[in-house]
Amino acid sequence: MRHGVHGGAARAAARAIAAAAAGALVLVLAGCSGGGEEPTEIIASGTPVPEVSAPDPSGSPDGARVPSVGNPLTAMIATASSASVDVYDAPDGALQQTVDAEDVLTVPDQTPLTFLVDSQQGDWVKVHLPVRPNGMMGWIRAEDVDLISTDMRVEIALDRFELTVFKGAEEVLTSAIGVGRADRPTPGGTYYIRELLQQPDPGGVYGPYAYGLSGYSPVLESFNGGDAVIGIHGTNEPDSIGTLASSGCIRLPNEVISQLVTEVGLPLGAPVYISDADAVAT
């Protein structure tokens, strides 16, 4: 089963495309919309490498706005060294499940399997899992992953229709957003970026780019033939920004999602904190 963005689930396996997009793959995904648009083709491709570093002991920059929700200023990302990772219920505990890249990534041979770290205990790491139900965590062996630190994160306030990207305590990007309808809400909680997809037609349903998150729709089991994965992406309906419009995804103006990808840069595994406060129609 292949995944895309929920709107986001893949309806067909990835297939190779011509030399004009050498190394990329074309995917057929469902549009994240208030209705049931037909899926659009998107391309998974390389993006600028964001800065990833150890925590800065010098503290917050002078004059920086400190995030109000109290989320950590840094996070650890675990990148698997193989296409599957065994997950246990405790350090040295029983096998809970195995997470396979082909089950949770749209292009498993092009995208590394990543996790957001919750905590570490000796040779074991507790991580957030990109599986149902939302909020699932488990323990993996530290030897099975590479650990890095990032100070990049995304905070989403559903009740304010607002997305903010932070680098440590510094606010680097803020934008109005469109969110899930009342009957198909965007779920609150802690998630992370599992993949990034680039669309060949920037005027399509997703706009130019789509981030697939580790979370799923709380009400939809599937969407247009695939799993209902939550995402952050552009839109061909700019008037939907600031409204309850999607089937659960976060919509950004196309120029903002482009800036986020090409100028700001977010690493796979970067945390995405979505407030539990519900968005209200205006």
PASEBA-1860 file (N, C-alpha, C; in nm, 3 decimals):
! residues 282
1> MRHGVHGG> 0.085/-0.119/0.000/0.000/0.000/0.000/0.088/0.123/0.000 ~ 0.068/0.213/-0.096/0.148/0.333/-0.107/0.069/0.451/-0.054 ~ 0.141/0.545/0.002/0.078/0.660/0.063/0.117/0.787/-0.009 ~ 0.026/0.883/-0.009/0.059/1.016/-0.052/0.000/1.112/0.049 ~ -0.052/1.224/0.002/-0.109/1.321/0.091/-0.259/1.315/0.080 ~ -0.331/1.322/0.186/-0.472/1.297/0.202/-0.558/1.402/0.136 ~ -0.668/1.427/0.165/-0.626/1.403/0.051/-0.491/1.362/0.066 ~ -0.444/1.263/0.031/-0.307/1.235/0.027/-0.270/1.097/-0.002
9> AARAAARA> -0.356/1.005/-0.034/-0.310/0.868/-0.050/-0.286/0.834/-0.195 ~ -0.184/0.755/-0.219/-0.151/0.718/-0.357/-0.254/0.621/-0.411 ~ -0.299/0.640/-0.536/-0.390/0.547/-0.598/-0.319/0.455/-0.694 ~ -0.196/0.480/-0.720/-0.122/0.391/-0.810/0.023/0.388/-0.769 ~ 0.091/0.282/-0.806/0.234/0.271/-0.773/0.312/0.376/-0.851 ~ 0.426/0.413/-0.796/0.513/0.508/-0.865/0.567/0.444/-0.992 ~ 0.585/0.527/-1.096/0.641/0.476/-1.221/0.748/0.573/-1.272 ~ 0.846/0.519/-1.342/0.957/0.601/-1.390/0.908/0.697/-1.497
17> IAAAAAGA> 0.969/0.815/-1.505/0.933/0.910/-1.609/1.055/0.941/-1.694 ~ 1.036/1.027/-1.793/1.139/1.051/-1.895/1.259/1.124/-1.841 ~ 1.361/1.135/-1.925/1.488/1.194/-1.884/1.476/1.340/-1.845 ~ 1.370/1.406/-1.888/1.351/1.547/-1.851/1.338/1.563/-1.701 ~ 1.297/1.457/-1.633/1.288/1.459/-1.486/1.364/1.339/-1.435 ~ 1.487/1.325/-1.478/1.569/1.208/-1.445/1.577/1.189/-1.296 ~ 1.558/1.064/-1.255/1.569/1.028/-1.114/1.441/1.049/-1.036 ~ 1.342/1.116/-1.094/1.218/1.139/-1.022/1.116/1.034/-1.059
25> LVLVLAGC> 1.005/1.032/-0.985/0.897/0.939/-1.013/0.767/1.016/-1.018 ~ 0.676/0.972/-1.105/0.544/1.031/-1.112/0.450/0.948/-1.026 ~ 0.371/1.014/-0.946/0.278/0.945/-0.857/0.138/0.995/-0.882 ~ 0.040/0.911/-0.862/-0.099/0.952/-0.873/-0.156/0.956/-0.733 ~ -0.195/1.075/-0.689/-0.244/1.093/-0.554/-0.381/1.158/-0.554 ~ -0.450/1.142/-0.442/-0.580/1.205/-0.426/-0.562/1.350/-0.389 ~ -0.653/1.437/-0.435/-0.648/1.577/-0.398/-0.707/1.597/-0.261 ~ -0.646/1.682/-0.179/-0.700/1.714/-0.047/-0.799/1.826/-0.065
33> SGGGEEPT> -0.925/1.793/-0.071/-1.024/1.893/-0.107/-1.150/1.873/-0.027 ~ -1.238/1.970/-0.036/-1.365/1.958/0.030/-1.455/1.861/-0.042 ~ -1.428/1.836/-0.168/-1.507/1.743/-0.245/-1.427/1.622/-0.280 ~ -1.451/1.564/-0.397/-1.381/1.443/-0.435/-1.316/1.455/-0.570 ~ -1.230/1.556/-0.586/-1.164/1.573/-0.714/-1.084/1.450/-0.752 ~ -1.061/1.435/-0.882/-0.977/1.326/-0.929/-0.834/1.351/-0.885 ~ -0.757/1.245/-0.862/-0.619/1.262/-0.821/-0.535/1.330/-0.928 ~ -0.426/1.391/-0.884/-0.336/1.458/-0.977/-0.199/1.395/-0.969
41> EIIASGTP> -0.119/1.413/-1.073/0.016/1.359/-1.074/0.111/1.454/-1.002 ~ 0.197/1.397/-0.920/0.300/1.478/-0.857/0.433/1.406/-0.864 ~ 0.540/1.483/-0.859/0.674/1.428/-0.873/0.747/1.439/-0.741 ~ 0.807/1.331/-0.698/0.894/1.335/-0.581/1.033/1.370/-0.629 ~ 1.092/1.474/-0.572/1.223/1.516/-0.620/1.304/1.574/-0.507 ~ 1.432/1.596/-0.535/1.521/1.652/-0.435/1.489/1.797/-0.407 ~ 1.517/1.843/-0.286/1.496/1.981/-0.246/1.620/2.030/-0.174 ~ 1.633/2.162/-0.156/1.750/2.213/-0.085/1.764/2.149/0.052
49> VPEVSAPD> 1.887/2.119/0.091/1.910/2.056/0.221/1.902/2.162/0.329 ~ 1.808/2.149/0.425/1.796/2.248/0.530/1.908/2.233/0.632 ~ 1.930/2.338/0.707/2.032/2.333/0.810/1.983/2.248/0.926 ~ 2.061/2.152/0.966/2.030/2.067/1.080/2.152/2.069/1.170 ~ 2.131/2.102/1.297/2.246/2.119/1.384/2.213/2.081/1.527 ~ 2.315/2.075/1.608/2.296/2.050/1.751/2.237/2.175/1.816 ~ 2.173/2.160/1.933/2.116/2.276/2.002/2.222/2.382/2.029 ~ 2.184/2.509/2.019/2.274/2.621/2.041/2.275/2.656/2.189
57> PSGSPDGA> 2.387/2.638/2.259/2.390/2.665/2.402/2.383/2.812/2.436 ~ 2.395/2.899/2.337/2.396/3.043/2.365/2.258/3.099/2.391 ~ 2.153/3.021/2.364/2.018/3.066/2.393/1.952/3.134/2.276 ~ 1.834/3.198/2.302/1.753/3.258/2.198/1.813/3.388/2.149 ~ 1.793/3.420/2.019/1.842/3.548/1.967/1.771/3.664/2.036 ~ 1.840/3.776/2.050/1.779/3.894/2.112/1.659/3.938/2.031 ~ 1.550/3.964/2.100/1.431/4.015/2.035/1.347/3.911/1.966 ~ 1.385/3.784/1.969/1.307/3.681/1.901/1.178/3.655/1.976
65> RVPSVGNP> 1.071/3.625/1.902/0.944/3.594/1.965/0.947/3.450/2.013 ~ 0.925/3.430/2.142/0.925/3.295/2.198/0.790/3.231/2.170 ~ 0.786/3.108/2.121/0.659/3.042/2.091/0.572/3.031/2.215 ~ 0.444/3.061/2.198/0.354/3.068/2.312/0.305/2.933/2.360 ~ 0.311/2.831/2.276/0.253/2.702/2.313/0.348/2.614/2.390 ~ 0.473/2.656/2.409/0.565/2.580/2.492/0.623/2.456/2.429 ~ 0.626/2.448/2.298/0.686/2.332/2.233/0.838/2.340/2.242 ~ 0.906/2.224/2.240/1.053/2.224/2.251/1.117/2.305/2.139
73> LTAMIATA> 1.229/2.371/2.170/1.299/2.451/2.070/1.384/2.366/1.977 ~ 1.416/2.245/2.019/1.490/2.152/1.933/1.423/2.016/1.940 ~ 1.451/1.933/1.841/1.396/1.798/1.837/1.499/1.705/1.776 ~ 1.486/1.576/1.807/1.573/1.475/1.749/1.498/1.401/1.639 ~ 1.568/1.373/1.531/1.513/1.299/1.418/1.590/1.169/1.404 ~ 1.517/1.060/1.385/1.579/0.929/1.364/1.555/0.887/1.220 ~ 1.662/0.862/1.146/1.653/0.818/1.007/1.699/0.674/0.998 ~ 1.611/0.588/0.948/1.640/0.445/0.944/1.752/0.415/0.846
81> SSASVDVY> 1.833/0.316/0.880/1.942/0.273/0.793/1.897/0.167/0.693 ~ 1.771/0.125/0.703/1.715/0.028/0.609/1.571/0.065/0.579 ~ 1.506/-0.014/0.495/1.369/0.017/0.452/1.264/-0.032/0.550 ~ 1.304/-0.093/0.660/1.208/-0.136/0.760/1.272/-0.129/0.898 ~ 1.190/-0.104/0.998/1.239/-0.092/1.136/1.145/-0.168/1.228 ~ 1.201/-0.251/1.314/1.123/-0.321/1.415/1.096/-0.227/1.532 ~ 0.971/-0.230/1.579/0.928/-0.143/1.688/0.885/-0.230/1.805 ~ 0.930/-0.193/1.926/0.904/-0.273/2.045/0.820/-0.193/2.145
89> DAPDGALQ> 0.755/-0.266/2.236/0.668/-0.199/2.333/0.744/-0.139/2.450 ~ 0.873/-0.172/2.463/0.958/-0.120/2.569/1.102/-0.155/2.534 ~ 1.201/-0.089/2.595/1.339/-0.131/2.574/1.356/-0.278/2.612 ~ 1.413/-0.357/2.521/1.428/-0.501/2.541/1.294/-0.571/2.559 ~ 1.186/-0.507/2.510/1.053/-0.564/2.527/1.010/-0.650/2.410 ~ 0.878/-0.668/2.398/0.820/-0.752/2.293/0.805/-0.673/2.163 ~ 0.820/-0.743/2.052/0.801/-0.680/1.921/0.658/-0.632/1.908 ~ 0.641/-0.504/1.879/0.510/-0.442/1.868/0.460/-0.446/1.723
97> QTVDAEDV> 0.548/-0.408/1.631/0.518/-0.408/1.489/0.645/-0.378/1.412 ~ 0.639/-0.395/1.282/0.748/-0.355/1.194/0.696/-0.248/1.099 ~ 0.765/-0.135/1.095/0.727/-0.027/1.003/0.809/-0.041/0.876 ~ 0.740/-0.062/0.764/0.805/-0.077/0.634/0.788/0.050/0.552 ~ 0.895/0.094/0.489/0.890/0.215/0.407/0.783/0.205/0.299 ~ 0.767/0.088/0.239/0.670/0.074/0.130/0.527/0.088/0.180 ~ 0.504/0.078/0.310/0.370/0.093/0.364/0.338/0.237/0.404 ~ 0.440/0.320/0.424/0.415/0.454/0.476/0.474/0.566/0.391
105> LTVPDQTP> 0.541/0.532/0.282/0.599/0.634/0.195/0.549/0.617/0.052 ~ 0.532/0.728/-0.017/0.487/0.723/-0.156/0.595/0.667/-0.247 ~ 0.719/0.705/-0.224/0.831/0.657/-0.305/0.936/0.599/-0.210 ~ 0.916/0.476/-0.162/1.004/0.421/-0.059/1.149/0.404/-0.102 ~ 1.174/0.393/-0.232/1.313/0.378/-0.276/1.381/0.512/-0.301 ~ 1.306/0.622/-0.282/1.362/0.756/-0.303/1.361/0.840/-0.175 ~ 1.284/0.798/-0.075/1.265/0.876/0.047/1.307/0.795/0.168 ~ 1.392/0.849/0.255/1.432/0.773/0.373/1.318/0.761/0.474
113> LTFLVDSQ> 1.316/0.652/0.545/1.218/0.629/0.650/1.264/0.704/0.775 ~ 1.184/0.801/0.819/1.224/0.885/0.931/1.120/0.883/1.041 ~ 1.165/0.918/1.162/1.079/0.924/1.279/1.116/1.047/1.362 ~ 1.019/1.101/1.433/1.043/1.205/1.532/1.067/1.138/1.667 ~ 1.175/1.174/1.732/1.213/1.111/1.858/1.139/1.176/1.975 ~ 1.085/1.092/2.063/1.022/1.139/2.186/1.123/1.140/2.301 ~ 1.201/1.032/2.313/1.299/1.022/2.421/1.398/0.912/2.388 ~ 1.506/0.906/2.466/1.607/0.803/2.447/1.643/0.743/2.582
121> QGDWVKVH> 1.661/0.611/2.583/1.698/0.540/2.705/1.806/0.438/2.669 ~ 1.929/0.472/2.700/2.039/0.382/2.668/2.050/0.358/2.519 ~ 2.043/0.232/2.479/2.054/0.194/2.338/1.919/0.191/2.268 ~ 1.818/0.251/2.329/1.684/0.249/2.273/1.631/0.391/2.255 ~ 1.549/0.408/2.152/1.491/0.538/2.121/1.340/0.523/2.108 ~ 1.266/0.608/2.179/1.120/0.609/2.168/1.080/0.710/2.061 ~ 1.002/0.665/1.963/0.971/0.751/1.848/0.822/0.756/1.821 ~ 0.780/0.866/1.758/0.645/0.877/1.703/0.640/0.793/1.576
129> LPVRPNGM> 0.529/0.724/1.556/0.517/0.633/1.442/0.421/0.688/1.338 ~ 0.450/0.669/1.208/0.363/0.716/1.101/0.253/0.615/1.068 ~ 0.184/0.569/1.171/0.082/0.466/1.155/-0.043/0.506/1.233 ~ -0.152/0.437/1.204/-0.274/0.456/1.282/-0.267/0.373/1.409 ~ -0.336/0.419/1.518/-0.404/0.548/1.532/-0.305/0.661/1.555 ~ -0.350/0.784/1.532/-0.264/0.899/1.556/-0.212/0.897/1.699 ~ -0.087/0.937/1.716/-0.029/0.940/1.849/0.045/0.815/1.890 ~ 0.049/0.714/1.802/0.120/0.590/1.834/0.270/0.616/1.848
137> MGWIRAED> 0.329/0.554/1.950/0.474/0.558/1.970/0.525/0.419/2.001 ~ 0.654/0.401/1.986/0.715/0.273/2.017/0.865/0.289/2.031 ~ 0.931/0.182/2.073/1.076/0.184/2.096/1.149/0.114/1.982 ~ 1.256/0.177/1.934/1.339/0.116/1.830/1.484/0.116/1.878 ~ 1.563/0.028/1.821/1.704/0.021/1.859/1.780/0.140/1.800 ~ 1.861/0.204/1.881/1.939/0.318/1.834/2.033/0.278/1.721 ~ 2.078/0.154/1.720/2.170/0.108/1.616/2.103/0.096/1.480 ~ 1.969/0.100/1.478/1.895/0.088/1.352/1.871/0.222/1.284
145> VDLISTDM> 1.911/0.331/1.349/1.883/0.465/1.295/2.003/0.557/1.314 ~ 2.004/0.664/1.235/2.098/0.774/1.256/2.022/0.887/1.324 ~ 2.079/0.944/1.429/2.013/1.048/1.506/2.076/1.184/1.478 ~ 1.992/1.282/1.448/2.038/1.420/1.430/1.943/1.512/1.504 ~ 1.990/1.634/1.530/1.909/1.734/1.598/1.867/1.841/1.499 ~ 1.746/1.892/1.514/1.700/2.004/1.432/1.635/2.108/1.522 ~ 1.650/2.234/1.486/1.580/2.340/1.557/1.465/2.396/1.473 ~ 1.430/2.327/1.365/1.318/2.366/1.280/1.191/2.295/1.326
153> RVEIALDR> 1.081/2.367/1.329/0.953/2.304/1.363/0.839/2.389/1.305 ~ 0.722/2.326/1.296/0.602/2.392/1.247/0.498/2.391/1.358 ~ 0.435/2.505/1.382/0.325/2.513/1.478/0.201/2.562/1.405 ~ 0.091/2.491/1.424/-0.034/2.521/1.354/-0.143/2.548/1.456 ~ -0.204/2.666/1.449/-0.315/2.704/1.535/-0.443/2.696/1.453 ~ -0.519/2.588/1.471/-0.640/2.569/1.392/-0.742/2.679/1.418 ~ -0.754/2.722/1.545/-0.855/2.822/1.578/-0.823/2.959/1.521 ~ -0.697/2.982/1.484/-0.658/3.109/1.424/-0.629/3.096/1.274
161> FELTVFKG> -0.645/2.976/1.220/-0.614/2.952/1.079/-0.473/3.003/1.048 ~ -0.376/2.959/1.127/-0.241/3.014/1.116/-0.135/2.905/1.128 ~ -0.035/2.911/1.041/0.083/2.824/1.046/0.206/2.910/1.067 ~ 0.291/2.867/1.161/0.416/2.939/1.188/0.531/2.840/1.188 ~ 0.640/2.877/1.122/0.762/2.798/1.122/0.864/2.867/1.211 ~ 0.924/2.790/1.302/1.025/2.842/1.392/1.159/2.777/1.365 ~ 1.265/2.854/1.385/1.401/2.803/1.393/1.448/2.837/1.533 ~ 1.445/2.740/1.624/1.467/2.769/1.764/1.357/2.859/1.815
169> AEEVLTSA> 1.394/2.972/1.875/1.295/3.068/1.925/1.257/3.172/1.821 ~ 1.321/3.167/1.704/1.298/3.268/1.601/1.186/3.227/1.507 ~ 1.091/3.317/1.490/0.983/3.296/1.394/1.033/3.332/1.255 ~ 1.031/3.235/1.162/1.087/3.261/1.029/0.981/3.269/0.920 ~ 0.861/3.220/0.947/0.755/3.227/0.846/0.621/3.210/0.916 ~ 0.525/3.295/0.880/0.389/3.284/0.931/0.292/3.304/0.816 ~ 0.185/3.226/0.814/0.088/3.238/0.705/-0.051/3.196/0.750 ~ -0.150/3.257/0.688/-0.287/3.209/0.702/-0.299/3.076/0.628
177> IGVGRADR> -0.391/2.992/0.672/-0.408/2.859/0.615/-0.555/2.825/0.598 ~ -0.582/2.726/0.515/-0.712/2.662/0.511/-0.701/2.530/0.585 ~ -0.808/2.488/0.652/-0.803/2.366/0.733/-0.924/2.277/0.702 ~ -0.932/2.165/0.773/-1.038/2.068/0.748/-1.177/2.118/0.783 ~ -1.275/2.070/0.708/-1.414/2.103/0.735/-1.458/2.046/0.868 ~ -1.573/2.091/0.917/-1.624/2.044/1.046/-1.647/1.893/1.045 ~ -1.690/1.838/0.932/-1.716/1.694/0.925/-1.592/1.614/0.885 ~ -1.484/1.683/0.848/-1.357/1.619/0.814/-1.244/1.703/0.873
185> PTPGGTYY> -1.238/1.708/1.006/-1.147/1.802/1.072/-1.000/1.767/1.059 ~ -0.917/1.869/1.069/-0.773/1.849/1.082/-0.745/1.805/1.225 ~ -0.679/1.693/1.246/-0.657/1.644/1.383/-0.548/1.720/1.456 ~ -0.571/1.752/1.583/-0.467/1.810/1.665/-0.370/1.703/1.712 ~ -0.252/1.746/1.756/-0.155/1.651/1.808/-0.014/1.681/1.759 ~ 0.078/1.592/1.794/0.217/1.604/1.753/0.244/1.509/1.637 ~ 0.291/1.564/1.526/0.321/1.486/1.407/0.460/1.525/1.356 ~ 0.498/1.471/1.242/0.624/1.511/1.180/0.614/1.494/1.030
193> IRELLQQP> 0.709/1.556/0.959/0.711/1.549/0.813/0.770/1.415/0.771 ~ 0.691/1.337/0.699/0.741/1.206/0.655/0.794/1.210/0.512 ~ 0.742/1.302/0.427/0.788/1.309/0.288/0.752/1.444/0.228 ~ 0.821/1.477/0.118/0.795/1.599/0.042/0.780/1.563/-0.104 ~ 0.674/1.614/-0.166/0.643/1.584/-0.305/0.628/1.713/-0.384 ~ 0.680/1.713/-0.506/0.670/1.828/-0.595/0.579/1.794/-0.711 ~ 0.486/1.883/-0.738/0.386/1.859/-0.842/0.431/1.920/-0.974 ~ 0.419/1.846/-1.086/0.462/1.901/-1.215/0.378/2.019/-1.261
201> DPGGVYGP> 0.250/2.023/-1.219/0.163/2.135/-1.253/0.140/2.216/-1.126 ~ 0.210/2.328/-1.108/0.193/2.407/-0.986/0.056/2.469/-0.971 ~ -0.024/2.463/-1.078/-0.160/2.515/-1.070/-0.262/2.410/-1.034 ~ -0.217/2.291/-0.996/-0.307/2.182/-0.963/-0.360/2.188/-0.821 ~ -0.428/2.081/-0.781/-0.495/2.074/-0.652/-0.399/2.100/-0.536 ~ -0.277/2.046/-0.545/-0.179/2.060/-0.438/-0.096/2.187/-0.445 ~ -0.110/2.265/-0.553/-0.015/2.372/-0.574/0.120/2.312/-0.612 ~ 0.230/2.383/-0.591/0.360/2.335/-0.636/0.422/2.225/-0.550
209> YAYGLSGY> 0.388/2.219/-0.421/0.451/2.121/-0.331/0.350/2.067/-0.231 ~ 0.380/1.948/-0.179/0.298/1.888/-0.074/0.387/1.812/0.023 ~ 0.375/1.845/0.152/0.440/1.768/0.258/0.341/1.664/0.309 ~ 0.384/1.539/0.316/0.304/1.436/0.380/0.343/1.426/0.526 ~ 0.246/1.430/0.617/0.273/1.421/0.760/0.255/1.278/0.810 ~ 0.287/1.257/0.935/0.278/1.123/0.995/0.138/1.091/1.043 ~ 0.045/1.187/1.035/-0.090/1.168/1.088/-0.192/1.134/0.981 ~ -0.311/1.097/1.031/-0.420/1.052/0.945/-0.550/1.122/0.983
217> SPVLESFN> -0.644/1.122/0.889/-0.776/1.176/0.917/-0.840/1.099/1.032 ~ -0.903/1.169/1.127/-0.970/1.100/1.237/-1.105/1.042/1.199 ~ -1.155/1.076/1.080/-1.288/1.029/1.041/-1.288/0.949/0.912 ~ -1.188/0.966/0.827/-1.182/0.893/0.701/-1.081/0.780/0.710 ~ -1.123/0.660/0.678/-1.031/0.547/0.674/-0.952/0.546/0.543 ~ -1.015/0.594/0.437/-0.949/0.599/0.307/-0.997/0.723/0.232 ~ -0.925/0.758/0.125/-0.961/0.875/0.045/-0.919/0.848/-0.098 ~ -1.016/0.842/-0.188/-0.988/0.816/-0.330/-0.900/0.694/-0.351
225> GGDAVIGI> -0.928/0.589/-0.275/-0.859/0.463/-0.298/-0.732/0.441/-0.219 ~ -0.694/0.534/-0.133/-0.572/0.518/-0.054/-0.597/0.560/0.089 ~ -0.494/0.548/0.173/-0.507/0.587/0.312/-0.519/0.738/0.324 ~ -0.597/0.784/0.422/-0.627/0.927/0.437/-0.519/0.996/0.519 ~ -0.405/1.021/0.457/-0.290/1.085/0.522/-0.309/1.237/0.523 ~ -0.274/1.300/0.634/-0.282/1.446/0.645/-0.156/1.509/0.585 ~ -0.173/1.622/0.517/-0.059/1.688/0.456/-0.065/1.839/0.469 ~ 0.043/1.904/0.429/0.052/2.050/0.417/0.089/2.078/0.272
233> HGTNEPDS> 0.007/2.155/0.201/0.034/2.176/0.058/-0.027/2.306/0.009 ~ 0.004/2.339/-0.116/-0.054/2.455/-0.179/-0.197/2.427/-0.223 ~ -0.254/2.517/-0.301/-0.393/2.500/-0.343/-0.421/2.578/-0.471 ~ -0.516/2.527/-0.550/-0.563/2.603/-0.665/-0.693/2.677/-0.633 ~ -0.724/2.685/-0.503/-0.840/2.758/-0.455/-0.794/2.860/-0.350 ~ -0.731/2.969/-0.392/-0.676/3.065/-0.295/-0.780/3.124/-0.201 ~ -0.905/3.130/-0.243/-1.010/3.184/-0.157/-1.042/3.092/-0.039 ~ -0.990/2.968/-0.043/-1.016/2.875/0.068/-0.925/2.901/0.187
241> IGTLASSG> -0.820/2.982/0.169/-0.731/3.015/0.280/-0.809/3.094/0.384 ~ -0.797/3.054/0.511/-0.871/3.119/0.618/-1.009/3.061/0.640 ~ -1.036/2.945/0.577/-1.169/2.884/0.590/-1.157/2.735/0.621 ~ -1.272/2.675/0.655/-1.283/2.530/0.672/-1.314/2.473/0.534 ~ -1.214/2.420/0.466/-1.233/2.387/0.325/-1.186/2.249/0.284 ~ -1.092/2.189/0.355/-1.030/2.066/0.308/-1.091/1.943/0.374 ~ -1.038/1.828/0.337/-1.078/1.703/0.401/-0.984/1.666/0.516 ~ -0.911/1.765/0.565/-0.823/1.743/0.679/-0.685/1.802/0.663
249> CIRLPNEV> -0.642/1.824/0.538/-0.508/1.880/0.514/-0.501/2.028/0.547 ~ -0.378/2.076/0.559/-0.350/2.218/0.578/-0.317/2.278/0.443 ~ -0.390/2.382/0.404/-0.365/2.450/0.276/-0.289/2.580/0.300 ~ -0.186/2.600/0.220/-0.110/2.724/0.220/-0.122/2.792/0.084 ~ -0.111/2.925/0.078/-0.101/2.990/-0.052/0.020/2.934/-0.127 ~ 0.010/2.924/-0.258/0.118/2.863/-0.336/0.253/2.932/-0.319 ~ 0.251/3.065/-0.309/0.378/3.135/-0.293/0.441/3.105/-0.157 ~ 0.358/3.074/-0.058/0.410/3.045/0.076/0.468/2.904/0.082
257> ISQLVTEV> 0.397/2.805/0.026/0.452/2.669/0.027/0.582/2.665/-0.054 ~ 0.590/2.744/-0.161/0.715/2.751/-0.239/0.828/2.811/-0.157 ~ 0.798/2.917/-0.083/0.899/2.978/0.003/0.943/2.881/0.112 ~ 0.847/2.808/0.168/0.878/2.712/0.274/0.974/2.605/0.225 ~ 0.953/2.558/0.102/1.036/2.451/0.048/1.170/2.502/-0.002 ~ 1.169/2.609/-0.081/1.291/2.651/-0.150/1.379/2.748/-0.072 ~ 1.321/2.819/0.024/1.399/2.917/0.100/1.420/2.877/0.246 ~ 1.314/2.833/0.311/1.324/2.796/0.453/1.384/2.658/0.468
265> GLPLGAPV> 1.323/2.560/0.405/1.373/2.423/0.414/1.335/2.356/0.544 ~ 1.266/2.244/0.536/1.230/2.166/0.654/1.282/2.024/0.634 ~ 1.356/1.970/0.728/1.406/1.833/0.712/1.296/1.731/0.732 ~ 1.307/1.617/0.666/1.217/1.507/0.696/1.235/1.473/0.844 ~ 1.123/1.451/0.912/1.127/1.424/1.055/1.104/1.546/1.141 ~ 1.102/1.666/1.081/1.079/1.787/1.159/0.941/1.783/1.224 ~ 0.931/1.824/1.351/0.803/1.817/1.420/0.701/1.916/1.369 ~ 0.575/1.875/1.372/0.462/1.960/1.336/0.362/1.950/1.450
273> YISDADAV> 0.344/2.060/1.521/0.254/2.064/1.636/0.123/2.131/1.594 ~ 0.015/2.057/1.599/-0.117/2.109/1.561/-0.200/2.125/1.687 ~ -0.245/2.247/1.715/-0.321/2.275/1.836/-0.450/2.195/1.837 ~ -0.496/2.162/1.957/-0.619/2.085/1.971/-0.744/2.172/1.959 ~ -0.727/2.304/1.970/-0.841/2.394/1.961/-0.900/2.387/1.821 ~ -1.031/2.370/1.812/-1.096/2.354/1.683/-1.106/2.486/1.608 ~ -1.092/2.477/1.476/-1.117/2.592/1.391/-1.268/2.616/1.385 ~ -1.307/2.742/1.376/-1.448/2.778/1.373/-1.476/2.855/1.246
281> AT> -1.583/2.818/1.177/-1.620/2.887/1.054/-1.655/3.032/1.084 ~ -1.614/3.121/0.993/-1.643/3.263/1.011/-1.740/3.310/0.905
END
